[in-house]
């Protein structure tokens, strides 16, 4: 269901699978046009047709390897407890 997220293990790493809400998709599409993104691909370029609602990411902090929590921090997304980003 929309807004639901599960965490599975793959090769010993946590993988977040999230069923994005219409509001989340709208924000992502709005951000597609930001010129200052480090990775300039649009959401459509990063998803398979018909599966846009699903987000699948490896859930490890690239800084220290800890597992971020969801729904915390200043932006309501994933929050890394080890260094607050």
N, C-alpha and C positions, 0 to 999 in steps of 0.2 A: 504494500500500500504506500501511497505517496508520503514522503518524509521518513520512511523507515530505513534503517541502516543495520547491516549485519557485519560482523567481523569474522573472517575465516583465516586459517593459517595456510600459507603456501610457501614451500621451501623454508619453513621456520620463521617466516615473516608474516605480520598481520596484514591482511588485505581488507580494505573497507569497500563494501558494496552498498551504494546508496541509491534509493529510488527518489529522484529529485522532484520537488514540488513545482507547480507552475510558477510560483513566485521565484524560486531558485533559478529556474530556467530563464525567466525574464531578466534577472540580474546578470546571468552569464552572457546572454545575448547582448545586453547593453554594454557589457565590458568588452565584447568582441571588437568594438571600434576604438578602444583606448590605444593611443599610439605609443604609450610608454611601457607596454608589456614586454618582459624579457623573452617570453615565448609567444610570438605574435599569431600563432594559429588560432582560427576561430573555433568555437565549440563544434560547429558542423564538420570541420576538418579533423577534429579529435574523436568524433563518435561515428558509429555505424548507422546508416539510414534505418529508421524504425526503432532504434535503441537509444535515442537521445536522452530519455529519462533516467537512464542508468549511468552512474558514475562508479568506476572501479579504479582504485588507487592503492598502491602499497603504503601502508600506514606507519612508516618509520620516519622519525625526524632525521633530516639530512645532517644535522649538526652533531648530535650525540647518540642517535639511534634509539631514543626512547619512543614510546607510543603516544601520540597526541590524543586528547579527549575531544569529544564533539559537543558543541553548544556552549562553549566557554569563551572567554577572552572578549576583546572589544568589538569583534565583528560577528560573533555568533557562529563561527565555523569551527574548524579544528584548532585546538590550542595545545601547544607544547608546554607541559608543566616544568620541564627542566630549565628552560630559560625564558619562558613567557612570551613566545611569539605565536 
